[in-house]
């Protein structure tokens, strides 16, 4: 079975990627992107477009299915489709034409690669074992799209035994595929802390309860969680990303609002951070005669590649990219909401190289970020090979 793009397919995939790059859409706004994906899939023999049972929240994204000609298990393939709210700085003929929007994380690369895999598997459908599900997921950048699609009944219409996801990695040269067991991308919990005191005139602090002083003490104390509660051989981050409170120089306000996140490649460590966060926030508030509230949002588990799934992924990638191009890489404390599926179903998350040797490195979410389009055939082939290889072990 030829699991590589034909010349014509590769040209079509490149055209799709460039079109998506020029017309990025933000999370939950991927309507035109969704239409284009459906149009491509609808033209491929053997592929059926599916509908989520509950579309009251999920308005974008695509689910499709291919029934192969041979017996086998059901295997899912996932790509994300949304862009970032930033203006592209990298100059190319295919630069974003939408100010304030760009594919600064390569989701256009992922989408085009998965569409390429659909072309490959459709062409070979008589030889494909089992069922292949294609998930084009909305709203990864806000890290709630995967949960929304699962909650909307994703697993009522597809029932994969295995799932494979992919993300480009600009630190890895184009042509290479990262085969990395264990924690690849971080568990995270975002939080909002509201500290409430008692406002009044700045000349009469004894009649007030100052939430700014209390919040400042919290910020300082929270930084001891990583330095004093986390095993130095582990990894963890606690960041206060914003602090808002106050108005004029002679006024003590009633409240301060802070936002932040905790991250770790260890679920146990992340859970410990959250526990210590609560202890420090509530007890510091009490010590300063304030009250505090913590709201949690965007909670994600670790994107963890098990040894069993790593074995399948290694075999699949080596079959189409070559053993010499299967490499290791350092995990990251960035997060990926495919981890929600990985937590439910045996899954694997690939990194596919998108960097160009000799060029400056621009990481994800940089206005100068750009993925090397030469990696698209690799991405498409690895997706397709994963669907087939999962049924051969």
HUBEL-V607183 format. One record per pair of residues at least 24 apart in sequence whose ideal C-beta (glycine too) atoms are under 10 Angstrom apart, sorted by the first residue. I is the first residue (numbers start at 1). GAP is how many residues later the second one is. Records with the same first field share a line. If there is no record, write none. Layout:
# HUBEL-V607183
I: GAP  GAP
This chain:
# HUBEL-V607183
1: 119  120  122  123  125  126  127  128  383  384  387
2: 118  121  122  125  318  379  382
3: 114  117  118  120  121  125  313  316  317  377  378  379  380  381  382  383  384  385  386
4: 112  116  316  373  374  376  377  380  381
5: 108  111  112  114  115  118  371  372  373  374  375  376  379
6: 113  114  117
8: 111
9: 106  107  110  111  113  114  368  371
10: 106  109  363  366  367  370
12: 28  100  103  104  107
13: 27  98  99  100  101  102  103  104  106  107  360  363  364  366  367
14: 80  98  102  359  360  362  363
15: 97
16: 24  92  95  96  97  99  100  360
17: 77  86  89  91  92  93  94  95  96  98  99  354  356  359  362
18: 74  75  76  90  94  355
19: 75  89  93
20: 61  63  74  83  87  88  89  90  91  92  95
21: 62  67  71  73  74  75  76  81  82  85  86  87  88  91  349  350  352
22: 66  70  71  72  73  74  75  76  80  81  86
23: 60  73  74  75  78  80  85
24: 57  58  59  60  61  62  64  72  73  74  76  77  78  79  80  83  84
25: 35  56  57  58  73  76  78  82  113
26: 56  57  58  59  72  74  75  113  115  116
27: 33  53  54  55  56  57  58  111  112  113  114  115  116  117  118
28: 29  30  31  32  33  54  110  111  113  114  116  117  120
29: 30  31  53  54  72  109  110
30: 29  30  31  32  50  51  52  53  77  81  106  107  108  109  115
31: 28  29  107
32: 28
33: 27  28  29  48  49  50  74  75  78  103  105
34: 25  26  27  28  47  102  104
35: 25  27
36: 26  45  75  79
37: 24  25  27  42  44  74  75  77  78  81  97  99
38: 24  26  98
40: 24  71  72  75  76  78  79
41: 24  25  73  74  77  78  81  93  95
43: 76  79
44: 71  74  75  76  77  78  79  81  90
45: 77  78  80
46: 72  75  76  77  78  79  80  82  86
47: 71  72  74  75  78  85  87
49: 85
50: 83  84  85  104  107  108
51: 102  106
52: 96  97  98  99  100  101  102  104  105
53: 99  100  101  103  104
54: 94  95  97  98  99  100  102
55: 97  98
56: 96
57: 87  91  92  94  95
58: 79  80  81  87  90  91  92  93  94  95  96
59: 79  89
60: 76  77  78  79  85  88  89
61: 74  75  76  77  78  84  85  87  88  91  93
62: 49  52  53  72  73  74  75  76
63: 70  71  72  73  74  86  89  90  91  94  95
64: 50  54  68  69  70  71  72  94
65: 66  67  68  69  92  93
66: 51  52  55  56  58  59  62  64  65  66  67  68  321
67: 58  61  63  64  65
68: 53  56  57  58  59  60  61  62  63  64  319  320  323
69: 55  56  57  58  59  60  61
70: 55  56  57  58  59  60  318  321
71: 58  59  320
72: 56  57  58  59  60  89  315  316  318  319  320
73: 56  57  58  86  87  88  89  314  317  318
74: 56  57  58  59  84  85  86  87  88  89  313  316  317
75: 53  54  55  56  57  58  83  85  86  87  88  89  237  311  312  313  314  315  316
76: 55  56  57  58  59  78  79  82  83  84  85  86  87  88  89  265  269  271  310  311  314
77: 36  37  40  41  44  55  56  57  58  59  83  85  86  87  88  89  305  306  307  309  310
78: 32  36  55  56  57  58  59  62  68  71  82  85  86  87  88  260  263  264  269  271  305
79: 28  29  30  31  32  33  34  35  36  38  55  56  57  58  61  86  87  88  259  300  304
80: 25  26  27  28  30  31  34  55  56  57  58  59  60  61  65  66  85  86  87  256  257  258
81: 26  27  29  30  33  55  56  57  58  59  64
82: 25  26  29  55  56  57  58  59  60  63
83: 24  25  58
84: 57  280  281  283  285
85: 56
86: 279  280  281  283
87: 280
88: 279  280  281  282
89: 273  277  278  279  280  281
90: 272  276  277  278  279  280
91: 277  279
92: 278  281
94: 276  279
95: 275
102: 263  265  267  268
103: 266  267  268
104: 37  258  259  260  261  262  263  264  265  266
105: 35  36  62  63  65  229  258  259  260  261  264  266
106: 60  61  62  63  64  246  248  258  263  264  265  266  269  273
107: 29  30  33  34  60  61  264
108: 60  263  265  268
109: 57  58  59  243  245  261  262  263  264  266  267  270
110: 26  27  30  55  56  57  58  242  261  266  269  273
111: 25  26
112: 259  261  264  267  268
113: 53  55  239  262  263  264  265  266  267  268  269  270  271
114: 50  51  52  265  266  269  270
115: 261  265  268
116: 260  261  262  263  264  265  267  268
117: 47  49  262  263  264  265  266  267  268  269  270
118: 262  265  266
119: 261  265
120: 200  257  260  261  263  264  265  267  268
121: 259  262  263  266  267
122: 262
123: 261
124: 260  264
127: 261
128: 256  259  260  263
129: 258  259  260  261  262  263
130: 30  31  32  257  258  260  261
131: 27  28  29  30  256  260
132: 26  28  251  252  254  255  256  258  259
133: 24  25  26  27  30  254
134: 24  249  253
135: 25  28  30  203  206
137: 28  200  201  204
139: 198
140: 25  27  195  196  197  198
141: 196  224
142: 155  156  195
143: 45  47  154  155  156  157  192  193  194  196  197
144: 153  154  155  156  193  196
145: 192  193  195
146: 154  190  191  192  193  194  195  196
147: 151  152  153  190  193  194
148: 189
149: 188  191  192
150: 187  190  191  194
154: 187
155: 186  189  190
159: 186
160: 181  184  185  186  187  227  230
161: 184  185  229  230
162: 146  147  150  151  183  184  185  186  224  225  227  228  229  231
163: 146  175  178  179  181  182  183  184  185  186  223  227
164: 145  148  149  152  174  177  183  184  185  186  218  219  221  222  223  225  226
165: 138  171  172  173  174  176  177  182  183  184  185  218  221
166: 172  182  183  184  185  186  212  213  214  216  217  220
167: 136  165  167  169  171  182  183  184  185  187  197  212
168: 182  183  184  185  186  187  196  201  203  204  207  208  211
169: 160  163  181  182  183  184  185  186  194  195  202  206
170: 181  183  184  185  186  189  191  192  193  194  196  199  200  201  202
171: 158  159  161  180  182  183  184  190  192  193
172: 153  155  156  157  179  180  181  182  183  203
173: 152  154  180  181  182  183  184  199  201  202
174: 151  178  179  180  181  182  183  197  198  199  200  201  202  204  205
175: 146  147  149  150  177  178  179  180  182  197  199  200  202  203
176: 141  145  146  148  149  150  151  153  175  176  177  178  179  199  202
177: 136  137  139  140  141  143  144  145  148  149  150  152  173  174  175  176  198  201  202  204  205
178: 127  135  139  148  149  150  151  152  153  171  172  173  174  175
179: 126  131  132  134  135  136  137  138  139  142  144  146  147  148  149  150  169  171  172
180: 125  130  133  147  148  149  150  151  168  169  170  171
181: 123  124  125  126  127  128  129  130  132  133  147  167
182: 83  120  122  123  124  125  128  149
183: 52  81  82  83  84  118  119  120  121  122  148  149  150  156
184: 81  118  119  120  121  126  145  146  147  148  150  152  155  158  164  165  166  167
185: 78  80  115  117  118  119  120  146  147  148  149  150  151  152  153  154  157  164  166
186: 49  50  51  75  76  77  78  79  80  84  114  115  116  117  145  146  147  148  149  150  153
187: 49  75  76  77  78  79  80  81  82  83  84  86  112  113  114  115  116  117  146  148  152  156
188: 49  73  74  75  76  82  110  111  112  113  114  145  146  147  148  149  151
189: 71  72  73  74  75  81  82  84  85  88  107  108  109  110  111  146
190: 49  51  69  70  71  72  73  105  106  107  108  109  110  145
191: 47  49  50  67  68  69  70  71  83  86  87  90  103  104  105  106  107  108
192: 50  65  66  67  68  101  102  103  104  105
193: 25  26  29  47  50  63  64  65  66  67  84  88  92  99  100  101  102
194: 51  61  62  63  64  87  97  98  99  100  101
195: 48  50  59  60  61  62  63  86  89  90  93  95  96  97  98
196: 57  58  59  60  61  89  94  95  96  97
197: 48  55  56  57  58  59  88  91  92  93  94
198: 54  55  56  57  91  92
199: 47  48  52  53  54  55  56
200: 51  52  53  54
201: 49  50  51
202: 46  47  48  49  50  51
203: 47  48  49
204: 48
205: 47
207: 45
208: 43  44  45  46
209: 43  45  79  80  81  82
210: 35  36  42  43  46  78  79  80
211: 34  35  41  42  43  44  45  46  74  77  78  79  80  81
212: 31  33  34  40  41  43  44
213: 39  43  75  77
214: 42  67  70  71  72  73  74  75  76  77  78
215: 25  28  29  30  40  41  42  43  66  69  70  73  75  77
216: 27  40  68  72
217: 63  67  68  70  71  73
218: 25  38  40  59  62  63  64  65  66  67  70  72  74
219: 24  39  41  65
220: 60  64
221: 55  56  58  59  60  62  63  66
222: 36  38  40  51  54  55  58  59  62
223: 57
224: 52  56
225: 37  47  48  49  50  51  52  54  55
226: 36  38  43  47  50
228: 48
229: 40  43  44  46  47  51
230: 34  36  39  40  42  43  46
231: 35  38  41
234: 30  31  32  34  35  38
235: 28  29  30  31  34  96  97  98
236: 26  27  28  29  30  33  34  36  37  97
237: 24  25  26  27  33  36  96
238: 24  25  26  32  35  36  38  39
239: 24
255: 35  36  37  38
256: 34  36
257: 36
258: 34  36
259: 36  38
261: 36  37  72  74
262: 34
263: 37  39  69  70  71  72
264: 38  69
265: 37  38  39  66  67  68
266: 36  38
267: 34  35  37  76
268: 34
269: 33
270: 29  30  31  32
274: 25
298: 37  39
299: 41
300: 35  36  37  38  39  40  43
301: 34  36  38  39  41  42  43
302: 29  33  34  37  40  41
303: 28  29  31  32  33  34  35  36  37  38  39  40  44  45  46
304: 35  38  39  43  44  45
305: 26  37  42  43  44  45
306: 36  40  41  42
308: 38  40  85
309: 33  36  37  38  39  40  77  81
310: 38
311: 37  78  82
312: 34  36  74  77  78  79  80  81
313: 34  35  36  37  69  72  73  76  77
314: 34  75
315: 70  71  74  75  77  78
316: 32  34  65  66  67  68  69  70  71  72  73  74  76  77
317: 31  33  35  61  64  65  68  69  72
318: 64  67  71
319: 62  63  65  66  67  69  70  73
320: 57  58  60  61  62  63  64  65  66  68  69
321: 31  32  56  57  58  60  61  64
322: 56
325: 28  53
327: 24  26
329: 24
332: 31  32
334: 29  30  31
346: 44
348: 38  42
350: 28  29  32  33  36
352: 24  26  27  28  29  30  31
353: 25  26
354: 24  25
